[in-house]
């Protein structure tokens, strides 16, 4: 894929998204919680020789900064996200991979986080003539549509000055993730209408084309038993056709769409969604499980060597340091994440 290594921004994202739609593929977006998951994402991208989307939530950013820090004014989430971004900038070129660096769901109550990151981006821009991040997401889907798009328009105006992309949500992603609980939402909220997308598109395109849309088609965060989630990718096709016809756009799939709640989804539904212009596929729950499963398997396989500092089947005074060294079991978790992301890449190409 003809994209330079490092963190992408501005027109580079436009070119990448166009390339993805033309070649009928999408990229996985992994929520990270520290250098272990960041490095696993970078290693996977290097192995498959494709770009990766690395993103962090408000809670994930605070965790990166440290659980003990006060976050009442989002200061820990701002600092943690900025620290993560610098880590990715420092390593992406060493791994020789292109990266989209993104922040995930930000509801209205956490907009102070985005305001803080805007200041961080502005400072970085003044020093480097480019933003620190590639894009930020606003999840204002619980607000009335006009209010959602009014706030998004205000932020897109500011983002555009820094070559940042905006991701917005229309319709609601069900389930629960990172303190956002949509388990109470009615089923109709899980399916976005072409008319709502048209309203958003008409307002935002006047400001900048640098936005992606997370349009809901039954998406739910988490993994559930078969039958509990009904994905309807045809909704995305209808949305694309509606926008193309109404705004007389010559190309098919004019919108850059985002698939939220990708964990546990059926492969055929994933491929359908990609064929309708999905360029970004969020995968969090599955990679969380993969990280834990790798550590769990390591513990199971090496259990006799992990009971004490001294003593194992080779002798009562034999040291076990080589087994309980955090680098060993953490990399086992990383390895499992790499395998899961490889599978995601395979599923996201038609």
Phi, psi and omega in degrees: 000126191279068178225138183290157179284160182110180181280125182275157178201164173054230185297339177297324177292318178302313180297319180294314181297320177298318179298318181298317181291322179294324182264004177055060174213165178224168181248142175287144175242114184257131173281126184252156182231003181168186184293335179296311181285328175299311183293326176297319179296316180294319180295320178298312181301321178295321182291319183269353178059047178221158176294164178226150173253119178252125183225159181223142177270172177302313179290322178296321179294319178296322179296319178299321179290324180135127185299335185279348185284145174293132180234023185296333177245024178069012186295324179290321179293324177294310182295319180295318179294319179295320179296315177303315183299317180295322177300315181294317178301319183290331187253338186302320181288329176293321177283347180060048178230145172281138183231134165264121184254120197222151168253141186270190186332122172231104177284174184305321184295341183250018182297338175299332175297313180292323177300317178296319180289332174298318178297320178296316178298319180297317179296315179297321181297318181296333181268332189234000181058032176198157181281161177288316179261168173269322186197162176225147179254136169250123176250090181249029188292342178280347179276160171304147187307313183298321179290319176306308185286330176298314179292317178300321180297318179298315181289321180299324176301316179289318180300319186298330179291342183246009182063034175262145172268154174248136167248130178236157180248131175238124194084173187243136169275122184288182179080201185220136178202133173051044176084358177259114186251108178247022181292341182272353187291144177289154185301325184295335179290342183278000183231113184281142180266150175302327181294320178294318179295321179298318178299313181295313182300315183299323180286315188282325185295337177291337181268310183191149173276002188274068177211153173239157184236123172270092179266128185280136175225040181103007185297143178220134175290141178099181179242130185230164179298148179308138179097343181278340181234129180243099178277138180232077183301338179301335176301320180294321177298317180296320179297313181299316181295320180297313181294317180300315182288313185295320184258011175051051179269128187290334184264149176284161182048058184292335183272148170265109188256155182238137180257105176270157178064043185287338183300134176080001182284150178292141184299321181294326178289324177298311182294323175301312182299319178297321180294341180259018171101013172287127180246346184227129186235107182283127179224106184240304184302316181295323180284330173298314179296319181300318180297314179295319183297322178298318179291318179299316180295322178298316180296319180296315184290331186243021187309316181296340183262003186240022183261340181197168179288329178235141175104120178201181182303344180272352180156148186290343181247010179288130181286151182247013186305322181296342182264321182267001171307120183306331181297331181289305186282333175291321178291332174298320175295316179301317182300320180291324175297318179301316179297319181292321179291325175301318178296320179299315178302317180297319182288342185263015176236127183272000000 
